[in-house]
Amino acid sequence: MGEEVRGVRATPASPSLGEARKWNLFLQNPVEISIFDSRRFCTLPASFSLTRLCMRFCNAKNSAPAGKMLRMMAVFAHKWSQEAVRSLTSAIGFIVFALLDLLDFILCIFYCFIDGLVEVNTSSCYCQDRGAQRANVNGDKEAEISETLYRRKSIFRGLGFPKLRVKREDSIKRGSLVVNRWSDCNCESCVSWQLNGDEKLHVVVREPSPPDTNGNCKGKPAENVIFLHGFLSSSSLWIETVFPNLSEPVKQRYRLFAVDLLGFGRSPKPRDCLYTLKDHLEMIEKSVIDQFQLNSFHLVAHSMGCIIALALAARYSKSLKSITLIAPPYFPSSKDNASLIALNRLAGRKLWPPLLFGSSVMSWYEHVGRSICFLVCRNHCRWEWILKLLTRSDLHFMVVDLSKHTHHSAWHTMHNVICGGAKLMDEYLESLNKEGVLVTIMQGDKDQVVPFECSHNMKLKVPLAEIKTISNADHTTVITGREKEFMKDLEQIWYFCGKLKLEKGCAQKDGSTC
């Protein structure tokens, strides 16, 4: 009777288990097998039909030429199958994204008409190049809007369709806050900043606890730590993971600031804002650094927050004690095409993996993305109620955070911070390297959002930076699921920073180390 051995069917003249494994290895790496006994193999997997035909032809003769020809045919079959799959995937991808181009074009006409009926002042979309005249605002690179907003590929844009929007006075007026669009959510939690007239970020502050009875930490000034979340997240990331896992010394010595970035969580989401890097920095300065009079601080940031953290660190390099970057997006390239490279690497127009496809749809198609936000974000209260009813439990904070934004805030932050900030990263890293700031980089080896190479590219720019690779962790589980370990890592960084500062102080005082 025949016996199945890892995809190779044995016959009365079947090979041994070791030979069967050698055959499977040959199928996976045909170039690396130098000697192959073709006499005893007569049945191969159906996907290698060309190889099977060649094997049956060579089965009767155990000759070196036959084995060599077999290897060549197997290599050809393997490469041909890969090219066929790649070509098929490319063809399907072209069709899918061409249909999305058409859908976005139709939705552009729809929103142009509806916005003109519903809104008093409408702002034009980026289907036409309206960014060139605003490419540089008074020479401030951090106030620039990204070229990815108006240089995204589109079949219909390339065909040169006439402008769809009537020419209006642009409604963007700096310094004023306007109400949400008709397609945005107007629930209490989403518009609370408008009702209170609050133009500052939502910040959760955890003050140091009183010193214990033994007098530990008594008389020592509290150290400040600012936490910045990533894209489509909020301060809940830190409140739910870091704050509950603080050790007693950290509770007594550190004052923690968890910030909702501009346009996310409970922070303001103004329509008259382009959400540039400068906008985010000014709001953090206004709401945290100036508000609480911080003379020195540590920075901890995740994903997109790393770009804002690096810009903040370069601006306050003398006040910065340490910076911890978790899954930072960094792609070394020339300034001319850095933004487009970041867009293609983080949200390339590909069907697989699904996460990348979703990112590409939301990043490349302005009106499709607005429609998705209209269905999900505008009705997030209903969706949360339905999910709670189905699961009969409270929703995970990361699920809730996915809808705590407007399309305008998320769209512009994606392009102006994540993509637009890419061309400024080299300057920020050079500044930190020059100042000798303690830089620590953490990333999971299973990260499918930010390529793992980003951490090593950053290490090349800042040689003294320390990289911590978290095994079997992805973009979010580098923090969630290992909260205690993550907090221990942070405590070690802060402790080492304090020790290093003490040694430097002693060396400056008497020319020797403590």
Secondary structure as a PSIPRED ss2 file (coil, helix, strand):
# PSIPRED VFORMAT (PSIPRED V4.0)

   1 M C   1.000  0.000  0.000
   2 G C   1.000  0.000  0.000
   3 E C   1.000  0.000  0.000
   4 E E   0.000  0.000  1.000
   5 V E   0.000  0.000  1.000
   6 R C   1.000  0.000  0.000
   7 G C   1.000  0.000  0.000
   8 V E   0.000  0.000  1.000
   9 R E   0.000  0.000  1.000
  10 A C   1.000  0.000  0.000
  11 T C   1.000  0.000  0.000
  12 P C   1.000  0.000  0.000
  13 A C   1.000  0.000  0.000
  14 S C   1.000  0.000  0.000
  15 P C   1.000  0.000  0.000
  16 S C   1.000  0.000  0.000
  17 L H   0.000  1.000  0.000
  18 G H   0.000  1.000  0.000
  19 E H   0.000  1.000  0.000
  20 A H   0.000  1.000  0.000
  21 R H   0.000  1.000  0.000
  22 K H   0.000  1.000  0.000
  23 W H   0.000  1.000  0.000
  24 N H   0.000  1.000  0.000
  25 L H   0.000  1.000  0.000
  26 F H   0.000  1.000  0.000
  27 L H   0.000  1.000  0.000
  28 Q H   0.000  1.000  0.000
  29 N C   1.000  0.000  0.000
  30 P H   0.000  1.000  0.000
  31 V H   0.000  1.000  0.000
  32 E H   0.000  1.000  0.000
  33 I C   1.000  0.000  0.000
  34 S C   1.000  0.000  0.000
  35 I C   1.000  0.000  0.000
  36 F C   1.000  0.000  0.000
  37 D C   1.000  0.000  0.000
  38 S C   1.000  0.000  0.000
  39 R C   1.000  0.000  0.000
  40 R C   1.000  0.000  0.000
  41 F C   1.000  0.000  0.000
  42 C C   1.000  0.000  0.000
  43 T C   1.000  0.000  0.000
  44 L C   1.000  0.000  0.000
  45 P C   1.000  0.000  0.000
  46 A H   0.000  1.000  0.000
  47 S H   0.000  1.000  0.000
  48 F H   0.000  1.000  0.000
  49 S H   0.000  1.000  0.000
  50 L H   0.000  1.000  0.000
  51 T H   0.000  1.000  0.000
  52 R H   0.000  1.000  0.000
  53 L H   0.000  1.000  0.000
  54 C H   0.000  1.000  0.000
  55 M H   0.000  1.000  0.000
  56 R H   0.000  1.000  0.000
  57 F H   0.000  1.000  0.000
  58 C H   0.000  1.000  0.000
  59 N C   1.000  0.000  0.000
  60 A C   1.000  0.000  0.000
  61 K C   1.000  0.000  0.000
  62 N C   1.000  0.000  0.000
  63 S C   1.000  0.000  0.000
  64 A H   0.000  1.000  0.000
  65 P H   0.000  1.000  0.000
  66 A H   0.000  1.000  0.000
  67 G H   0.000  1.000  0.000
  68 K H   0.000  1.000  0.000
  69 M H   0.000  1.000  0.000
  70 L H   0.000  1.000  0.000
  71 R H   0.000  1.000  0.000
  72 M H   0.000  1.000  0.000
  73 M H   0.000  1.000  0.000
  74 A H   0.000  1.000  0.000
  75 V H   0.000  1.000  0.000
  76 F H   0.000  1.000  0.000
  77 A H   0.000  1.000  0.000
  78 H H   0.000  1.000  0.000
  79 K H   0.000  1.000  0.000
  80 W H   0.000  1.000  0.000
  81 S H   0.000  1.000  0.000
  82 Q H   0.000  1.000  0.000
  83 E H   0.000  1.000  0.000
  84 A H   0.000  1.000  0.000
  85 V H   0.000  1.000  0.000
  86 R H   0.000  1.000  0.000
  87 S H   0.000  1.000  0.000
  88 L H   0.000  1.000  0.000
  89 T H   0.000  1.000  0.000
  90 S H   0.000  1.000  0.000
  91 A H   0.000  1.000  0.000
  92 I H   0.000  1.000  0.000
  93 G H   0.000  1.000  0.000
  94 F H   0.000  1.000  0.000
  95 I H   0.000  1.000  0.000
  96 V H   0.000  1.000  0.000
  97 F H   0.000  1.000  0.000
  98 A H   0.000  1.000  0.000
  99 L H   0.000  1.000  0.000
 100 L H   0.000  1.000  0.000
 101 D H   0.000  1.000  0.000
 102 L H   0.000  1.000  0.000
 103 L H   0.000  1.000  0.000
 104 D H   0.000  1.000  0.000
 105 F H   0.000  1.000  0.000
 106 I H   0.000  1.000  0.000
 107 L H   0.000  1.000  0.000
 108 C H   0.000  1.000  0.000
 109 I H   0.000  1.000  0.000
 110 F H   0.000  1.000  0.000
 111 Y H   0.000  1.000  0.000
 112 C H   0.000  1.000  0.000
 113 F H   0.000  1.000  0.000
 114 I H   0.000  1.000  0.000
 115 D H   0.000  1.000  0.000
 116 G H   0.000  1.000  0.000
 117 L H   0.000  1.000  0.000
 118 V H   0.000  1.000  0.000
 119 E C   1.000  0.000  0.000
 120 V C   1.000  0.000  0.000
 121 N C   1.000  0.000  0.000
 122 T C   1.000  0.000  0.000
 123 S C   1.000  0.000  0.000
 124 S C   1.000  0.000  0.000
 125 C C   1.000  0.000  0.000
 126 Y C   1.000  0.000  0.000
 127 C C   1.000  0.000  0.000
 128 Q C   1.000  0.000  0.000
 129 D C   1.000  0.000  0.000
 130 R C   1.000  0.000  0.000
 131 G C   1.000  0.000  0.000
 132 A H   0.000  1.000  0.000
 133 Q H   0.000  1.000  0.000
 134 R H   0.000  1.000  0.000
 135 A C   1.000  0.000  0.000
 136 N C   1.000  0.000  0.000
 137 V E   0.000  0.000  1.000
 138 N C   1.000  0.000  0.000
 139 G C   1.000  0.000  0.000
 140 D E   0.000  0.000  1.000
 141 K H   0.000  1.000  0.000
 142 E H   0.000  1.000  0.000
 143 A H   0.000  1.000  0.000
 144 E C   1.000  0.000  0.000
 145 I C   1.000  0.000  0.000
 146 S C   1.000  0.000  0.000
 147 E H   0.000  1.000  0.000
 148 T H   0.000  1.000  0.000
 149 L H   0.000  1.000  0.000
 150 Y C   1.000  0.000  0.000
 151 R C   1.000  0.000  0.000
 152 R C   1.000  0.000  0.000
 153 K C   1.000  0.000  0.000
 154 S C   1.000  0.000  0.000
 155 I H   0.000  1.000  0.000
 156 F H   0.000  1.000  0.000
 157 R H   0.000  1.000  0.000
 158 G H   0.000  1.000  0.000
 159 L C   1.000  0.000  0.000
 160 G C   1.000  0.000  0.000
 161 F C   1.000  0.000  0.000
 162 P C   1.000  0.000  0.000
 163 K C   1.000  0.000  0.000
 164 L C   1.000  0.000  0.000
 165 R C   1.000  0.000  0.000
 166 V C   1.000  0.000  0.000
 167 K C   1.000  0.000  0.000
 168 R C   1.000  0.000  0.000
 169 E C   1.000  0.000  0.000
 170 D C   1.000  0.000  0.000
 171 S C   1.000  0.000  0.000
 172 I C   1.000  0.000  0.000
 173 K C   1.000  0.000  0.000
 174 R C   1.000  0.000  0.000
 175 G C   1.000  0.000  0.000
 176 S C   1.000  0.000  0.000
 177 L C   1.000  0.000  0.000
 178 V C   1.000  0.000  0.000
 179 V C   1.000  0.000  0.000
 180 N C   1.000  0.000  0.000
 181 R C   1.000  0.000  0.000
 182 W C   1.000  0.000  0.000
 183 S C   1.000  0.000  0.000
 184 D C   1.000  0.000  0.000
 185 C C   1.000  0.000  0.000
 186 N C   1.000  0.000  0.000
 187 C C   1.000  0.000  0.000
 188 E H   0.000  1.000  0.000
 189 S H   0.000  1.000  0.000
 190 C H   0.000  1.000  0.000
 191 V H   0.000  1.000  0.000
 192 S H   0.000  1.000  0.000
 193 W H   0.000  1.000  0.000
 194 Q H   0.000  1.000  0.000
 195 L H   0.000  1.000  0.000
 196 N C   1.000  0.000  0.000
 197 G C   1.000  0.000  0.000
 198 D C   1.000  0.000  0.000
 199 E C   1.000  0.000  0.000
 200 K C   1.000  0.000  0.000
 201 L C   1.000  0.000  0.000
 202 H C   1.000  0.000  0.000
 203 V E   0.000  0.000  1.000
 204 V E   0.000  0.000  1.000
 205 V E   0.000  0.000  1.000
 206 R E   0.000  0.000  1.000
 207 E C   1.000  0.000  0.000
 208 P C   1.000  0.000  0.000
 209 S C   1.000  0.000  0.000
 210 P C   1.000  0.000  0.000
 211 P C   1.000  0.000  0.000
 212 D C   1.000  0.000  0.000
 213 T C   1.000  0.000  0.000
 214 N C   1.000  0.000  0.000
 215 G C   1.000  0.000  0.000
 216 N C   1.000  0.000  0.000
 217 C C   1.000  0.000  0.000
 218 K C   1.000  0.000  0.000
 219 G C   1.000  0.000  0.000
 220 K C   1.000  0.000  0.000
 221 P C   1.000  0.000  0.000
 222 A C   1.000  0.000  0.000
 223 E E   0.000  0.000  1.000
 224 N E   0.000  0.000  1.000
 225 V E   0.000  0.000  1.000
 226 I E   0.000  0.000  1.000
 227 F E   0.000  0.000  1.000
 228 L E   0.000  0.000  1.000
 229 H C   1.000  0.000  0.000
 230 G C   1.000  0.000  0.000
 231 F C   1.000  0.000  0.000
 232 L C   1.000  0.000  0.000
 233 S C   1.000  0.000  0.000
 234 S C   1.000  0.000  0.000
 235 S C   1.000  0.000  0.000
 236 S H   0.000  1.000  0.000
 237 L H   0.000  1.000  0.000
 238 W H   0.000  1.000  0.000
 239 I H   0.000  1.000  0.000
 240 E H   0.000  1.000  0.000
 241 T H   0.000  1.000  0.000
 242 V C   1.000  0.000  0.000
 243 F H   0.000  1.000  0.000
 244 P H   0.000  1.000  0.000
 245 N H   0.000  1.000  0.000
 246 L C   1.000  0.000  0.000
 247 S C   1.000  0.000  0.000
 248 E H   0.000  1.000  0.000
 249 P H   0.000  1.000  0.000
 250 V H   0.000  1.000  0.000
 251 K H   0.000  1.000  0.000
 252 Q H   0.000  1.000  0.000
 253 R H   0.000  1.000  0.000
 254 Y E   0.000  0.000  1.000
 255 R E   0.000  0.000  1.000
 256 L E   0.000  0.000  1.000
 257 F E   0.000  0.000  1.000
 258 A E   0.000  0.000  1.000
 259 V E   0.000  0.000  1.000
 260 D C   1.000  0.000  0.000
 261 L C   1.000  0.000  0.000
 262 L C   1.000  0.000  0.000
 263 G C   1.000  0.000  0.000
 264 F E   0.000  0.000  1.000
 265 G C   1.000  0.000  0.000
 266 R C   1.000  0.000  0.000
 267 S C   1.000  0.000  0.000
 268 P C   1.000  0.000  0.000
 269 K C   1.000  0.000  0.000
 270 P C   1.000  0.000  0.000
 271 R C   1.000  0.000  0.000
 272 D C   1.000  0.000  0.000
 273 C C   1.000  0.000  0.000
 274 L C   1.000  0.000  0.000
 275 Y C   1.000  0.000  0.000
 276 T C   1.000  0.000  0.000
 277 L H   0.000  1.000  0.000
 278 K H   0.000  1.000  0.000
 279 D H   0.000  1.000  0.000
 280 H H   0.000  1.000  0.000
 281 L H   0.000  1.000  0.000
 282 E H   0.000  1.000  0.000
 283 M H   0.000  1.000  0.000
 284 I H   0.000  1.000  0.000
 285 E H   0.000  1.000  0.000
 286 K H   0.000  1.000  0.000
 287 S H   0.000  1.000  0.000
 288 V H   0.000  1.000  0.000
 289 I H   0.000  1.000  0.000
 290 D C   1.000  0.000  0.000
 291 Q C   1.000  0.000  0.000
 292 F C   1.000  0.000  0.000
 293 Q C   1.000  0.000  0.000
 294 L C   1.000  0.000  0.000
 295 N C   1.000  0.000  0.000
 296 S C   1.000  0.000  0.000
 297 F E   0.000  0.000  1.000
 298 H E   0.000  0.000  1.000
 299 L E   0.000  0.000  1.000
 300 V E   0.000  0.000  1.000
 301 A E   0.000  0.000  1.000
 302 H E   0.000  0.000  1.000
 303 S C   1.000  0.000  0.000
 304 M H   0.000  1.000  0.000
 305 G H   0.000  1.000  0.000
 306 C H   0.000  1.000  0.000
 307 I H   0.000  1.000  0.000
 308 I H   0.000  1.000  0.000
 309 A H   0.000  1.000  0.000
 310 L H   0.000  1.000  0.000
 311 A H   0.000  1.000  0.000
 312 L H   0.000  1.000  0.000
 313 A H   0.000  1.000  0.000
 314 A H   0.000  1.000  0.000
 315 R H   0.000  1.000  0.000
 316 Y C   1.000  0.000  0.000
 317 S C   1.000  0.000  0.000
 318 K C   1.000  0.000  0.000
 319 S C   1.000  0.000  0.000
 320 L E   0.000  0.000  1.000
 321 K E   0.000  0.000  1.000
 322 S E   0.000  0.000  1.000
 323 I E   0.000  0.000  1.000
 324 T E   0.000  0.000  1.000
 325 L E   0.000  0.000  1.000
 326 I E   0.000  0.000  1.000
 327 A C   1.000  0.000  0.000
 328 P C   1.000  0.000  0.000
 329 P C   1.000  0.000  0.000
 330 Y C   1.000  0.000  0.000
 331 F C   1.000  0.000  0.000
 332 P C   1.000  0.000  0.000
 333 S C   1.000  0.000  0.000
 334 S C   1.000  0.000  0.000
 335 K C   1.000  0.000  0.000
 336 D C   1.000  0.000  0.000
 337 N C   1.000  0.000  0.000
 338 A H   0.000  1.000  0.000
 339 S H   0.000  1.000  0.000
 340 L H   0.000  1.000  0.000
 341 I H   0.000  1.000  0.000
 342 A H   0.000  1.000  0.000
 343 L H   0.000  1.000  0.000
 344 N H   0.000  1.000  0.000
 345 R H   0.000  1.000  0.000
 346 L H   0.000  1.000  0.000
 347 A H   0.000  1.000  0.000
 348 G C   1.000  0.000  0.000
 349 R C   1.000  0.000  0.000
 350 K C   1.000  0.000  0.000
 351 L C   1.000  0.000  0.000
 352 W C   1.000  0.000  0.000
 353 P C   1.000  0.000  0.000
 354 P H   0.000  1.000  0.000
 355 L H   0.000  1.000  0.000
 356 L H   0.000  1.000  0.000
 357 F H   0.000  1.000  0.000
 358 G H   0.000  1.000  0.000
 359 S H   0.000  1.000  0.000
 360 S H   0.000  1.000  0.000
 361 V H   0.000  1.000  0.000
 362 M H   0.000  1.000  0.000
 363 S H   0.000  1.000  0.000
 364 W H   0.000  1.000  0.000
 365 Y C   1.000  0.000  0.000
 366 E H   0.000  1.000  0.000
 367 H H   0.000  1.000  0.000
 368 V H   0.000  1.000  0.000
 369 G H   0.000  1.000  0.000
 370 R H   0.000  1.000  0.000
 371 S H   0.000  1.000  0.000
 372 I H   0.000  1.000  0.000
 373 C H   0.000  1.000  0.000
 374 F H   0.000  1.000  0.000
 375 L H   0.000  1.000  0.000
 376 V H   0.000  1.000  0.000
 377 C C   1.000  0.000  0.000
 378 R C   1.000  0.000  0.000
 379 N C   1.000  0.000  0.000
 380 H H   0.000  1.000  0.000
 381 C H   0.000  1.000  0.000
 382 R H   0.000  1.000  0.000
 383 W H   0.000  1.000  0.000
 384 E H   0.000  1.000  0.000
 385 W H   0.000  1.000  0.000
 386 I H   0.000  1.000  0.000
 387 L H   0.000  1.000  0.000
 388 K H   0.000  1.000  0.000
 389 L H   0.000  1.000  0.000
 390 L H   0.000  1.000  0.000
 391 T H   0.000  1.000  0.000
 392 R C   1.000  0.000  0.000
 393 S C   1.000  0.000  0.000
 394 D C   1.000  0.000  0.000
 395 L C   1.000  0.000  0.000
 396 H C   1.000  0.000  0.000
 397 F H   0.000  1.000  0.000
 398 M H   0.000  1.000  0.000
 399 V H   0.000  1.000  0.000
 400 V H   0.000  1.000  0.000
 401 D H   0.000  1.000  0.000
 402 L C   1.000  0.000  0.000
 403 S C   1.000  0.000  0.000
 404 K C   1.000  0.000  0.000
 405 H E   0.000  0.000  1.000
 406 T C   1.000  0.000  0.000
 407 H H   0.000  1.000  0.000
 408 H H   0.000  1.000  0.000
 409 S H   0.000  1.000  0.000
 410 A H   0.000  1.000  0.000
 411 W H   0.000  1.000  0.000
 412 H H   0.000  1.000  0.000
 413 T H   0.000  1.000  0.000
 414 M H   0.000  1.000  0.000
 415 H H   0.000  1.000  0.000
 416 N H   0.000  1.000  0.000
 417 V H   0.000  1.000  0.000
 418 I H   0.000  1.000  0.000
 419 C H   0.000  1.000  0.000
 420 G H   0.000  1.000  0.000
 421 G H   0.000  1.000  0.000
 422 A H   0.000  1.000  0.000
 423 K H   0.000  1.000  0.000
 424 L H   0.000  1.000  0.000
 425 M H   0.000  1.000  0.000
 426 D H   0.000  1.000  0.000
 427 E H   0.000  1.000  0.000
 428 Y H   0.000  1.000  0.000
 429 L H   0.000  1.000  0.000
 430 E H   0.000  1.000  0.000
 431 S H   0.000  1.000  0.000
 432 L H   0.000  1.000  0.000
 433 N H   0.000  1.000  0.000
 434 K H   0.000  1.000  0.000
 435 E H   0.000  1.000  0.000
 436 G C   1.000  0.000  0.000
 437 V C   1.000  0.000  0.000
 438 L E   0.000  0.000  1.000
 439 V E   0.000  0.000  1.000
 440 T E   0.000  0.000  1.000
 441 I E   0.000  0.000  1.000
 442 M E   0.000  0.000  1.000
 443 Q E   0.000  0.000  1.000
 444 G E   0.000  0.000  1.000
 445 D C   1.000  0.000  0.000
 446 K C   1.000  0.000  0.000
 447 D C   1.000  0.000  0.000
 448 Q C   1.000  0.000  0.000
 449 V C   1.000  0.000  0.000
 450 V C   1.000  0.000  0.000
 451 P C   1.000  0.000  0.000
 452 F C   1.000  0.000  0.000
 453 E H   0.000  1.000  0.000
 454 C H   0.000  1.000  0.000
 455 S H   0.000  1.000  0.000
 456 H H   0.000  1.000  0.000
 457 N H   0.000  1.000  0.000
 458 M H   0.000  1.000  0.000
 459 K H   0.000  1.000  0.000
 460 L H   0.000  1.000  0.000
 461 K H   0.000  1.000  0.000
 462 V C   1.000  0.000  0.000
 463 P C   1.000  0.000  0.000
 464 L C   1.000  0.000  0.000
 465 A C   1.000  0.000  0.000
 466 E E   0.000  0.000  1.000
 467 I E   0.000  0.000  1.000
 468 K E   0.000  0.000  1.000
 469 T E   0.000  0.000  1.000
 470 I E   0.000  0.000  1.000
 471 S C   1.000  0.000  0.000
 472 N C   1.000  0.000  0.000
 473 A C   1.000  0.000  0.000
 474 D C   1.000  0.000  0.000
 475 H C   1.000  0.000  0.000
 476 T C   1.000  0.000  0.000
 477 T C   1.000  0.000  0.000
 478 V C   1.000  0.000  0.000
 479 I C   1.000  0.000  0.000
 480 T C   1.000  0.000  0.000
 481 G C   1.000  0.000  0.000
 482 R C   1.000  0.000  0.000
 483 E H   0.000  1.000  0.000
 484 K H   0.000  1.000  0.000
 485 E H   0.000  1.000  0.000
 486 F H   0.000  1.000  0.000
 487 M H   0.000  1.000  0.000
 488 K H   0.000  1.000  0.000
 489 D H   0.000  1.000  0.000
 490 L H   0.000  1.000  0.000
 491 E H   0.000  1.000  0.000
 492 Q H   0.000  1.000  0.000
 493 I H   0.000  1.000  0.000
 494 W H   0.000  1.000  0.000
 495 Y H   0.000  1.000  0.000
 496 F H   0.000  1.000  0.000
 497 C H   0.000  1.000  0.000
 498 G H   0.000  1.000  0.000
 499 K H   0.000  1.000  0.000
 500 L H   0.000  1.000  0.000
 501 K H   0.000  1.000  0.000
 502 L H   0.000  1.000  0.000
 503 E H   0.000  1.000  0.000
 504 K H   0.000  1.000  0.000
 505 G H   0.000  1.000  0.000
 506 C H   0.000  1.000  0.000
 507 A H   0.000  1.000  0.000
 508 Q H   0.000  1.000  0.000
 509 K H   0.000  1.000  0.000
 510 D H   0.000  1.000  0.000
 511 G C   1.000  0.000  0.000
 512 S C   1.000  0.000  0.000
 513 T C   1.000  0.000  0.000
 514 C C   1.000  0.000  0.000
